[in-house]
Amino acid sequence: MRDVYVVGGALYPAGRHYDKNHDDLAAAVLDKAIADAKADIDALFVASSTTELANRQQILGAYILESIGIDKIPVFRIENGDGSGGAAVALAYHALKSEEYNCVAVVGVDKPNDVLSNQQQDIYATTLDTYFERYFGFTPLSLAALMAKMYLKKYEYKYEDLARWAVYMHAHGAGNPYAYFKRPIKLEDATNSEVVSEPLRLYDVGPLADGAAAAVLCANKKDGPRILTAATATNTRSFNARQEYDVLYSLQEASRRALDKAGVTPRDVAAAEVHDSFSILGVLAVESLGLVKRGGALAALREGDLPVNLSGGFKARGNILGATGVYQLVEVAWQLMGKEFKRVDGSHGVIHSMGGIDKISTVVVLES
């Protein structure tokens, strides 16, 4: 069976891009990624979670292709909330493995800043159960705050321990030219910031940002890191019915499948980009991937470094919602190659893309 490689990639700096439309951002990175790959594409997979709600646009892929003058190839739109990017990567990978195409492109794009902040939060809350959670005022932030409160109590940590996540992310974001925030912060900056949903404070929240990312994947074109596997799993238990709140069930299952199939252990992972829209989710992602033991992520932060979110994660790179999984793919590929980022000491990388509060997770394993 043929192998799949990441042979081209491009990122748009995360931020507020009021002067650009969805298709402008997406077309810019797609054009660069195709040029980087030096290959024609047979299909396009588009990930976006807000294009209908924030921008009143459907069949976005056709307009992206129109912008760069590509005609007739098939286009597929993927929506899994803020996990759309990872899902699009997984589908593109499986399409290539099926031998339906030789080269395909994956584009992730979202522009949440085209609407007011209260509209942003309402759109973001549509990843929850509309009838039994969103209707009663629950938000992703409030559920994450409950998880943080229970985690800190169970493992006897203080808030200052959790605040180190933000410090760690900003330190990495300072070295990422595509990050929304490139300024390092001190621990007291995080601990003294305003409470947004107790115990979470302002620096525990990844800012919603506009942006686009593109990757070109090809079969048997050995010009970049190889994708060993991609696995997706769901967690259909309602939030109130979960047995434990210090584990991401969808990620735990997806990572088990992906790592087993790839023949890779957590110890082999040199670079990982995980979903940390809120700091507690990053902590739980590191543990659910098996990079550290359960309850051990904050202790590991106190003691030293973790090979996690060298981009700065959602906290510093920015939360580009449905586009984030494509950002993560390009970031890890570049980290394994030493392109744009300092090369990591190892040959395996992992991305974790999640939709909702642990409703669906995709794990992609790469090898340089």
C-alpha positions in Angstrom: 0.0 0.0 0.0 1.4 3.4 -1.0 2.6 6.0 1.5 1.4 9.5 2.0 3.7 12.5 2.5 3.3 16.2 3.4 5.1 17.7 0.4 4.0 21.4 0.7 2.6 23.8 3.3 1.8 27.4 3.9 0.4 29.4 6.9 -1.2 32.8 7.1 -0.2 34.8 10.2 -3.0 34.5 12.8 -4.7 37.7 13.8 -7.5 40.1 12.7 -7.8 40.3 9.0 -10.7 42.6 8.4 -9.4 43.5 4.9 -9.5 39.9 3.7 -12.4 37.5 2.9 -12.4 33.8 3.6 -11.5 32.9 0.1 -8.7 35.5 0.0 -6.9 34.0 3.0 -7.5 30.4 1.8 -6.4 31.1 -1.8 -3.2 32.8 -0.6 -2.0 29.8 1.4 -3.3 27.3 -1.1 -1.3 28.9 -3.9 1.8 29.0 -1.8 1.4 25.3 -0.7 1.0 24.1 -4.3 4.1 26.1 -5.3 6.0 24.6 -2.4 4.9 21.1 -3.4 5.7 21.5 -7.1 2.7 19.3 -7.8 -0.8 19.5 -9.3 -3.7 18.6 -7.0 -6.5 16.2 -7.9 -8.9 17.3 -5.2 -9.4 19.9 -2.4 -10.6 19.3 1.1 -11.7 22.5 3.0 -12.1 22.7 6.7 -14.1 25.6 8.2 -16.4 25.8 11.2 -17.8 29.3 10.9 -18.2 30.2 7.3 -22.0 29.9 7.2 -22.6 31.4 10.7 -20.1 34.2 10.6 -19.8 34.9 6.9 -23.0 33.6 5.3 -21.0 31.6 2.8 -21.4 28.0 1.6 -19.5 25.9 -1.0 -16.5 27.9 0.0 -14.1 25.5 -1.8 -15.4 26.4 -5.2 -14.7 30.1 -4.6 -11.2 29.4 -3.2 -10.4 27.5 -6.4 -11.8 30.3 -8.5 -9.5 32.7 -6.8 -6.4 30.8 -8.0 -7.7 29.7 -11.4 -8.1 26.0 -10.8 -11.2 24.4 -12.4 -13.0 21.1 -12.6 -11.3 19.2 -9.7 -13.6 17.9 -6.9 -13.9 19.9 -3.7 -15.1 18.6 -0.3 -16.1 20.7 2.7 -15.6 19.2 6.2 -17.2 20.5 9.4 -16.5 19.0 12.8 -16.5 22.3 14.8 -13.0 23.3 16.0 -11.9 19.8 15.0 -12.7 20.3 11.4 -9.0 20.7 10.4 -7.9 17.4 11.7 -10.9 15.7 10.2 -10.1 17.1 6.8 -6.5 15.9 7.1 -7.7 12.4 8.0 -10.1 12.3 5.1 -7.5 13.5 2.6 -5.0 10.9 3.9 -7.6 8.1 3.5 -8.5 9.3 0.0 -4.9 9.0 -1.0 -4.5 5.6 0.6 -7.5 4.4 -1.3 -5.6 5.3 -4.5 -8.4 7.6 -5.7 -6.0 10.5 -6.0 -2.3 11.1 -6.3 -2.0 14.5 -4.7 -4.6 16.5 -2.8 -4.7 19.8 -0.9 -6.2 20.5 2.5 -7.1 24.1 3.4 -8.4 25.3 6.8 -9.8 28.8 7.1 -11.9 30.7 9.6 -12.6 34.3 10.3 -14.4 34.6 13.7 -13.5 38.3 14.0 -15.9 39.2 11.3 -18.6 39.3 13.9 -18.9 40.9 17.4 -17.5 39.1 20.4 -21.0 38.1 21.8 -21.8 36.5 18.4 -18.4 34.8 18.4 -19.2 33.1 21.7 -22.7 32.1 20.5 -21.2 30.6 17.4 -18.5 28.8 19.4 -21.2 27.4 21.7 -22.9 25.6 18.8 -20.3 22.9 19.3 -22.3 22.0 22.4 -25.6 20.3 22.5 -28.0 23.0 21.3 -31.1 21.7 23.2 -29.6 20.6 26.5 -26.5 22.7 26.9 -26.3 25.8 24.8 -30.0 26.6 25.3 -29.4 26.8 29.1 -26.4 29.1 28.8 -23.5 26.6 28.9 -20.4 27.6 26.9 -17.2 25.7 26.0 -15.5 28.1 28.6 -17.9 27.2 31.4 -17.5 23.4 30.8 -13.7 23.8 30.6 -13.8 25.7 33.9 -15.6 22.9 35.6 -13.0 20.4 34.4 -10.2 22.7 35.6 -11.8 23.0 39.1 -12.2 19.2 39.4 -8.7 18.6 38.1 -7.0 21.0 40.5 -8.9 19.5 43.4 -8.3 15.9 42.5 -4.6 16.2 42.0 -4.1 18.9 44.7 -2.6 21.6 42.5 -2.9 25.3 43.0 -4.1 27.7 40.2 -0.5 28.9 39.9 0.4 25.4 38.6 -2.2 25.7 35.8 -1.1 29.2 35.0 2.3 27.9 34.0 0.7 26.5 30.8 0.1 30.0 29.5 3.6 31.1 30.3 4.9 28.0 28.5 2.8 28.7 25.4 3.7 32.4 25.2 7.4 31.4 25.4 7.0 29.2 22.3 4.7 31.7 20.5 7.5 34.3 20.8 9.5 32.2 18.3 6.6 31.6 15.9 6.4 34.2 13.1 2.8 33.1 12.4 1.6 33.5 16.0 -1.1 36.0 17.1 0.8 36.7 20.3 4.6 36.8 20.1 5.3 38.3 23.6 6.5 36.2 26.5 4.7 36.7 29.8 5.6 36.1 33.5 3.7 33.9 35.8 2.2 36.9 37.7 0.8 38.2 34.4 -1.3 35.1 34.2 -2.2 34.8 37.9 -3.2 38.4 38.1 -5.3 38.5 35.0 -9.1 38.8 35.3 -11.2 35.8 36.2 -13.4 34.8 33.2 -14.9 31.6 34.5 -13.5 30.5 37.9 -10.9 29.1 38.2 -9.9 30.0 34.6 -8.5 33.5 34.0 -7.9 35.5 30.9 -4.6 33.9 30.1 -6.2 30.5 30.2 -8.2 31.2 27.0 -6.9 30.9 23.5 -7.9 34.1 21.6 -10.2 33.6 18.6 -8.2 34.6 15.5 -8.6 34.8 11.7 -6.3 32.7 9.6 -5.8 30.0 7.0 -3.4 27.1 6.5 -2.9 24.8 3.6 -1.0 21.5 3.1 -0.4 19.4 0.0 -0.4 15.6 0.5 0.9 13.3 -2.1 1.2 9.5 -2.5 4.8 8.2 -2.9 6.3 11.6 -3.4 9.0 11.5 -0.7 9.5 15.3 -0.4 8.5 15.7 3.2 7.4 13.9 6.4 5.4 10.8 6.0 1.9 10.5 7.5 2.0 7.1 9.2 -1.7 7.1 10.2 -4.7 9.2 11.0 -7.4 8.1 13.5 -10.7 9.7 14.6 -12.9 8.8 17.6 -16.0 10.2 19.3 -17.2 10.5 22.8 -21.0 10.5 22.7 -21.6 10.7 26.5 -23.2 13.9 27.5 -21.1 16.1 29.7 -23.1 15.5 32.9 -23.0 11.7 32.4 -19.2 11.3 32.1 -17.6 9.1 34.7 -14.4 11.2 35.0 -13.5 14.8 34.0 -9.7 14.5 34.0 -9.4 12.6 30.8 -10.4 13.3 27.1 -12.1 10.1 26.1 -12.2 10.8 22.4 -8.5 11.6 22.3 -7.6 8.6 24.5 -9.3 6.3 21.9 -8.1 8.1 18.8 -4.5 8.1 20.1 -4.6 4.4 21.0 -5.7 3.5 17.5 -3.3 5.9 15.8 -0.2 5.1 17.8 -0.8 1.3 17.7 -1.3 1.3 14.0 1.8 3.5 13.4 3.9 1.3 15.7 4.9 4.4 17.8 4.9 4.9 21.5 4.4 8.2 23.4 8.1 8.1 24.2 8.9 8.3 20.5 7.0 11.6 20.1 9.4 14.5 19.5 6.8 17.1 18.7 3.1 17.3 19.5 0.6 20.0 18.7 -2.5 19.5 21.0 -5.8 21.2 21.4 -5.5 23.8 24.1 -8.4 26.2 23.5 -8.4 26.5 27.3 -5.3 25.7 29.3 -6.9 22.7 31.1 -7.7 21.0 27.8 -4.0 21.2 26.8 -3.1 19.7 30.1 -5.6 16.9 29.7 -4.5 16.3 26.0 -0.9 15.8 27.1 -2.0 13.2 29.6 -4.6 11.5 27.4 -2.0 11.1 24.7 0.2 9.3 27.2 3.0 11.8 27.0 2.9 12.0 30.8 0.9 10.1 33.4 -2.6 11.2 34.4 -2.3 14.0 36.9 1.3 14.6 36.0 1.3 17.3 33.4 1.5 20.3 35.7 4.2 18.7 37.8 6.1 18.1 34.5 5.7 21.8 33.7 7.2 22.7 37.1 10.2 20.5 36.5 11.1 21.3 33.0 10.0 21.3 29.3 7.5 19.3 27.4 7.7 18.6 23.6 4.2 20.2 23.2 2.9 23.1 21.2 6.1 24.6 19.9 3.9 26.9 17.9 2.5 28.4 21.0 -0.7 26.5 20.8 -4.1 28.0 20.8 -3.0 30.3 23.6 -0.2 32.1 21.6 -0.6 31.1 18.0 -4.3 31.7 18.3 -7.5 29.7 18.1 -8.4 29.6 14.4 -11.3 27.2 15.1 -11.8 24.8 12.2 -8.5 25.8 10.5 -6.4 24.8 13.5 -5.9 21.2 12.6 -4.3 22.2 9.3 -2.1 24.7 11.1 -1.0 21.9 13.4 -0.2 19.5 10.5 2.1 22.1 8.8 3.6 23.1 12.1 4.6 19.6 13.1 5.8 18.8 9.6 8.0 21.9 9.7 9.3 21.1 13.2 10.4 17.7 12.0 12.1 19.3 9.0 13.6 22.3 10.9 11.8 24.7 8.6 10.5 27.9 10.1 10.9 26.3 13.5 14.0 24.9 15.3 14.3 21.2 14.3 13.1 18.9 17.1 15.4 16.1 18.4 13.5 13.1 17.0 11.7 11.8 14.0 8.0 11.4 15.1 5.3 14.0 15.5 1.7 14.0 16.5 -1.2 16.4 16.1 -4.4 16.4 18.1 -7.4 18.1 16.7 -10.6 18.2 18.8 -14.2 19.3 18.1 -16.2 20.5 21.1 -15.4 19.7 24.7 -14.1 16.2 24.0 -16.8 15.2 21.5 -14.6 14.2 18.7 -10.8 13.9 18.3 -8.4 13.2 15.4 -4.8 12.1 15.9 -2.3 12.2 13.1 1.1 10.6 13.4 4.0 11.8 11.2 7.6 10.6 10.6 10.4 12.5 9.2 
